Amino acid sequence: MSLTIKIIIGVVITTIIGLLVMQFVDFGNAQSVVDPTNEVIRNSIGISGYVVSPGNYLLDEDSTMQDLIEKAGGITDRADTRAFLPSAIVEKNVEYYIPPRYDPTDICSDEEIQKVNINSVTDPNALTFIDGIGESISKSIISYRDENGLYQTIEDIMNVSGIGNATYTKLRNYIILTD
């Protein structure tokens, strides 16, 4: 066997071993809950998006969004602080999302994404600029808020009839809770 083939085989074997070892290594984030078969993960609170360390965390009952963000190492400089209320109580088994303030596809951009405040919007056409969102969904968002009070998290929008995970995923970068 030539030296080149031996080197290639050595690199492939080392890579495979490295990938296997990385599955079992804790990279220092002791607060993160990673085992889905564990009872602990069923009582965790998730956070994704523009935070330093997205993941699942264990928090005390009545913990706030600010507590969760702190567990995740804080928000990044691209996070939209208008899209969460620090005092909102977070719930177990929910994944919270911190959206970007600027276009995530252009890391150099400082142009803000067009967003709608779902706690103050009154025009049923306000969200129709989002692909797949029509006047009917916009009306439902306003009606739900009028009947149930202000939205505390952007995830609360999934309580609106007709808004499931797919619609929420379309909306989440375009809605805020405060100005």
N, C-alpha and C positions, 0 to 999 in steps of 0.2 A: 504494500500500500504506500502511496506517495505521501510525503509530508503534508501537502496541501489538503488531502482528503482526511488525514488524521486530525489536522487543525479544525477543519469544518465539523467533523464528528465531535470533537472535544467541545467546541462552541455550542453545538446543538444540545449535547448532554448537559452542559453547565447551565444553559438557558432553561431547560426543562426542570432541572433541580431547583434553580433559583425561583421559578414560578411556583413550584410546589411549596417551597419554604415560605414564600411571601403570603400564602393562604393562611398560615398558622402564626404569623408574627403580628403582635400588637404594636403598632407604630406610635405608641405613647399617648393615645387618646383614651385614657382609662374611663372617661365618662361615656364614650360611645357604646351602644349596645348593638352587637353584631350577630348574635346567634338567634335565628328565627324560631328555633325549636325550644328556646328557653322561655320560661314563664315571665322572665323580666322584660323581654321585648314586647309582650302583650300589654305591659303597663308603661310603655315608653311613649315619648312624644317626639315626633320627627320634625326636622327643619331642613329645608333645601333652598336653593337659590343663592342669593348674594350674601352669604355668611361665610366666615373664615373656615369653619369646619362643619359642613353639612353632615347630618347623621341623626341617630335616635338617641335620646337622652332620658335619664330618669330624673324626675323632678317631684317635689312635694306637691300634695294636693293644694289647689288654689295658687299655683305658680302662675306668673304672668308671662306675656310675650317677652318682656325685657329679661326675665330670668332665663328663658329658653335661649334668647339671643346671646346672653352672656355665657351660657354653657357651651354654645357653638363658637365661642371666641370673638363674638361681635360681628357687625356687618362690614361689608367691604365698602370701599369708596364709591362704587357704582350702584349700591343699593338705594332703593327709593324709600326714604323714611316716611313718606306720606301714605304708604300702603300698609302700615301696621300701626296699631295703638299699643304703646309699651305697657299700658295698664290692663290690656285685655287678658282675661283668664284663659289659659290654654287647657286643652282636654287630652286625656290619655288616648292613645291609638289614633291620633290625628297627625297628619303631615302638614306642617305650615310652610308656606313659600314666601320668600322675600324677593320681590321682583326687582328688575333693574330700573334705574331712572333714565338711562340712556340706551340707545340701540345696542343690543348685545352682539350683533354681528359686525360692528365697527368699533374696535377697542379705542380708537383715537377720537371718536365722535364725542362732542359735548352738547349735541342737539338732543333735547329731551323728547321722549316718546309722548305722543298725544295721549292723554289719559282723561278719564271721567271720574269725578268724585261720586261714588254710589250712595254716599250719605247725604248729598245735597242736590243731586240731579232732579230736575222736574220735567225736562223735555223727553218724551218717550223715544225720540229719534236720536238721542245723545250717544248711544252705543252702536248705532247701526253702521258706523265706519269700520267696525271689526268684522272681518270675514265670517259669514255664517250667523251673525246676530241681527235679528230683525226687530221691528217695532214691537212685536208681541213679547219677546223676551225682555226688551227694555221696559215695557209696561209692567211685566211681572216683577222685575227688580224693584221698581218704584212702589208698586202695590205691597210687596212683601215688607219693605222698609216702613211704609206708612202703617201697616198693621202690627208689626212686631218690634219696631224701634230700630235704632241705628245699627248698622253692621259693625261688629267688633273686630272681625278679621275678614280678610278677603275670602277665606274658605267658607264663611257664612253664606256666601252667595249660592253655594250648592244646596241650601235649604229651600231655594226658590224652585217652584214646580217648573220642570222643563230644563233645569240646568243640572247636568250630570258631570262626570269627569271630563268628557271630551269638550263640552262647552266651557267648563271652568278653565281648562287648559288654554282655550282660545282667549278667554277674558283676562286671565290673571296678570298679564303684563300691561293691561290697558285700564285697570281700575285702581283707584286710590280711596282712602277713607277720610283723609283730611286735606286741606289746601296748604 
